[in-house]
Amino acid sequence: MPIAYRTLFPFFCISYLAGCATHLDQGAEKVQVITASQKGRFCQSLGIVSTDQRTGPNKPSNAMNKALNEVARRGGNGIYVVTSSTDWAEGASVVAEALRCNL
């Protein structure tokens, strides 16, 4: 293997893996996980969010980040996680309710 390939191969691998990560959009870092009692007393539903992450590293975090991003896009500040699952073959998924809360 030529030296250029040996030098660049790790760089391309790291770039590929980093490219698979789902980062939080602006505003998503402010979304809070809400309990059932908080949801009933302080929050208005903005609908159900369903996300999944089939490939790449850190599937559970990426699936959750996708859900948080969607809540923020809808104008929410709270998320109530209905279900979350992780499976090596199938990836990770999150089903949650997007909420606008007065906490």
Long-range contacts (C-beta under 8 A, 24 or more apart in sequence): 17-56, 17-57, 20-55, 20-56, 20-57, 20-62, 21-56, 21-57, 21-58, 21-62, 22-53, 22-61, 22-62, 22-63, 22-65, 22-66, 22-69, 23-65, 24-65, 24-68, 24-69, 25-69, 25-72, 25-73, 26-72, 27-72, 28-65, 28-68, 28-69, 28-71, 28-72, 29-68, 30-72, 30-77, 31-68, 31-71, 31-72, 31-76, 31-77, 31-78, 31-79, 32-77, 32-78, 32-79, 32-101, 32-103, 33-78, 33-79, 33-80, 33-81, 34-78, 34-79, 34-80, 34-99, 34-101, 35-80, 36-80, 38-78, 38-101, 38-103, 39-78, 39-80, 39-97, 39-99, 39-101, 42-101, 42-102, 42-103, 43-78, 43-80, 43-99, 43-100, 43-101, 43-102, 44-99, 44-100, 44-101, 45-97, 45-98, 45-99, 46-71, 46-74, 46-75, 46-76, 46-97, 46-98, 46-99, 46-100, 47-74, 47-97, 47-98, 48-82, 48-95, 48-96, 48-97, 48-98, 49-74, 49-79, 49-94, 49-95, 49-96, 49-97, 49-98, 50-93, 50-94, 50-95, 51-93, 51-94, 52-91, 52-92, 52-93, 52-94, 53-91, 53-92, 53-93, 54-90, 54-91, 55-91, 59-86, 59-91, 59-92, 60-84, 60-86, 60-92, 62-92, 63-91, 63-92, 63-93, 63-94, 64-94, 66-94, 67-94, 67-96, 70-98, 71-96, 71-98, 71-99, 74-98, 75-100, 76-100, 76-101, 77-101, 78-103
